[in-house]
Amino acid sequence: MTLEPDDVEAIAVRVLALVREELDRAPVRYVDASTLAKALSIDRSWIYAHADELQAVRLGGPNGRLRFDLDLVRRLLHEAPATPQPRTRRRRRRRAKVTEVAADLLPIDP
């Protein structure tokens, strides 16, 4: 049995397609917030503040530790719009107004 050049080409194309599929199915690498912050040169507090947008995964239930898919986060940040998010305004505490009363006080009897 001998293979024709077209057969060899078809086999090579199929092998290449299988290798690409396997690379696309590479395991997801989850990292903690500190590792992600270092990888992206971002403050860790920013990572926690944007955990939902970065599609964080909680391991161990609702109070479990956050983990992030490093490749997914990089794609999300790369695709994010360049327009800055509006900042929320903090409410200031009102100070009590001090008013001066210019009136005569009634005398107090001991």
N, C-alpha and C positions, 0 to 999 in steps of 0.2 A: 504494500500500500504506500503510495506516495501522495504528498500533499501538493496541490497546485498553489501558485503564488496568491491567487485570490483567496484560497482557503486559509493560508498563513496570515494574510492581511485581516480576514474576518476574525480569526482567533485573537490576534493582537488587539483589535478594536474591542472585542468582548472582554479580554483580560483587563484592559485599561478601564473600561466602564465598571467592572467589578471592584477594582482597586479604589477608584474614586468613590463608589458607594460605601466601601468599608471605611474610608477616611472621613466621610461625612457622618458616619455613625460612631465616631470616636466618643469615648466616655466623657461625660460632663465632669468638669473639675470644679468642685465647690470649694470656696475659700471663705475665711471669716472676714469680718469688717476691717480688722487691722491689716491683714494681708492685701485686701482689695485697695485700701487707702494707700498703702505703700506702692502697689503696682501702678496706681493711677496718679500718684503724687497729689492726693486729695486728703483733706483733714477727715479723720475718722468720724467726727460728729456730723459732717455733711453726709457721709455714707448712711448713718443711722437715720438722719432726717429724711432721706430720700429712698429708704429701703423699699417702699411699695413701688415706686417708679423703677427701681432697679431690679424688680421682681425677685426679692429675697425669698428664701425658703426657710421655714422654721423646722428645725429638727427636734423631735421630742415633745410635740404637743404645742398648745397655744403659748406657752411661756418658754418654749425651747430656744436654743441658740440660733441666731440668724446665719445663713450661709448664702453665698452669692456665686452664680455661674460667671466666672471671669470673662469668658468669651462673649457670653450674652450681654453682659454689662458694657463691654467695649463696643459691641455693635449698637446697643441702645444709645450710648453717649455719642457715637459717631453719627447716628441718624437723627439725633435730637435737634430740634429747631434752634437756630442761632439767636432767636429773640429771647431776651431775659424774662424770667418770670416776675410778675409784679410782686413787690414786697408787701407783706401785710403790715399795717400800722399798729404799733403798740399803743394801748390806751394809757394815758397818763393819769396818775391819781390827782384828784382835785384837792387843792389845799383849802382849808377852811378860811373864809374871809374874816378878817378882824376889822370890826367897825368901831369907830370911836363915837361915843355918845357925849355930846356936849350938853349936859343937863345937870341941874342941881340935884343932889341925892337927899333923900329924906333922912332926918336925924334918927338915930337908934337910941332908944331909952334903955339904960341898963337894968 
